[in-house]
Amino acid sequence: MARRSVKAAKARKPLPRRPRPTLRAKTGKPAAARKLKFINPDTVVKPFSLYSHGAEAPANCRWLHISGQVGAAPDGKILEGFPAQAEQTWKNVLAILKAAGMGVQDLVKVNIFITRAGDIPDHRRLRDAALQGAAPASTMLIVSALAHPDLLVEIEAIAAKAA
């Protein structure tokens, strides 16, 4: 087998790059048609707070499933009190979205588990602040306990973004 010199290898011209196909080329649809579609039909009761009854993702999306996040800081310390835990829980969800190149506008569904019904108003306020107007499909459950006795809230989420 013949060996090429380093000089000869550097002199070769690189192959021309083919442009990456875009979703528009695949679908023929404008960018607006590739975004999440939130569904709140008039035939169903209006959402009780800032969420949607349904969320539809377009074809060819990247999907992100976020495991249940809790009110623990990056050092593992569980924060005290519902407001502190809920705020940290949403920070954790947002950090995972950011790490995946996504944001709150890409959230399709969130499931919220809280241990005390009295914390619902605080949670809605903190959720609305964290989601900045985004209204993904959402379920909130009051549960008797979470995985650790000091935990008061847990949030899992699903996000989708056009590839």
N, C-alpha and C positions, 0 to 999 in steps of 0.2 A: 504494500500500500504506500502510495507516495505521500510525503509529508509536505504541507504547505508552510511557507515561511510566515512569520508574524507580519512582516511588511505586506505580503500578498493578501493576507486575510484582512488587514486594515484597509487596503485599497479597494476591496469589493464594495460595491454600492449596496446599501440596504434595500431590501424588497420594499416596494411601495405598500403603505398600509391601506388596507381597505377600510372605508368608513364603517363604523359600527352601525348596524341597523338600529333605528330608533323605534319606539313603540308606535309612533305615528306611521312609520313605514309599514309596520306589521298590521295595524288596525285601520289605518286611513282616517282615524278620528282625531280631532283637535285635542290639545292638552286638557281642556276642561272636561272632556269625556273620560279622561284617565284618572280622575280624582275619585275619592270615596263619595258615594251617594248616600245621604242620610234620609231615612224614610219615616215620616210621621203622617199617616193617612188621616183624613178627616173622619173616617169611620171608626177610629179608635180614640179613646180619651187622650187629651193633650198630656204630654209628660208632666209629672208633678214637680220636676226641677229641671236643671240643665242636662238633659240627655236625649237620645233619640230612641225610638222604638226599634228601628232597624238600621243597619249599615251595610251597604253593598260595595264590594271592592271590584275594580275592573279586572279583566283577564291579565295574565302575565305579571302579577304582583310578587314582590318579595314579602314574605310573611314573617312576623316576629311574635313568638309566644313568650310572654314575660311571666315567670314563676311568681307565686305569691310573695309580695314584698311587705316588710313589716317596719315598725318604728325603731329600727336599730341603726345607729350611726356606722360609718365605715370601720370604726375600731371594734364593732361588735356590741357596744353598750346600748342596752334598751333604754330609750328615753322615758322620762316620767310624765304621766298625764296624757290625756287623749289629744289635745291640740298639738303638743310636741311630737307625739308618735305619728299622727296623721300627716303633719307637715313633712316629717322625715320620710314617711312611706311614699308620698308623692314625689319627693326629691329623688328617691331611689328609682321609681318608675321612669321619671324624666331622664335620669342619668343613663339608664339602660337604652331608652329610645335614642338619646344622643349618640351613645356608643355604636348604635346600629345605623347611624346616619338618618334617623327619623325624628319626628317631633310630635307634639300633641295633635296636630292636624292629621296624622296618620293613624291615630287610635281608632280601631273598629269597635272594640268591646272592652269594657272593664267590669270586673266582679269585685265588689267591696264587701268585706266581712267585718262587722263590728260586734263587740260584746255587750254594748249597752245602748238601748234604744234612745236614751236621753242624749247621746252624742250625735244624733242625726243632724240637727241644725249646725253644729260646729263642723261636722264633716262636709256638709253641702257647701258651706262658706269656703273651707279650705280647698275642696275639690274645684270649685268654680275659679278660685284664684290660680290654682296650679294649671288648669286646663285652658285658661285664657280665652274662653268663649267656645272652645271645641265641645261638641256634644255627642260623643260616641254612644252606642248602645250601652246600657248599663243595668246591672242588677246589684241591689244592696240587700244583704242578709244580716239579720241579727242572730248571732250564734252564741251558744253557751260558753264556749272557750276556744282559744286558739292553741297552737302547738306549745307555747310557753305561758305559764300562768300570768306573767306581767304584760303580755301583749294584749292590746285593746283593738287593733285594727290590722287588717291584711288586705292587700289589693293585688289582683292578678289582671293582666291585660293582654290583648291581642292587637297588633298593628299590622298595617299593610301599606306598601308604597310601590308605585309603578317601577318596574325594573328598568 
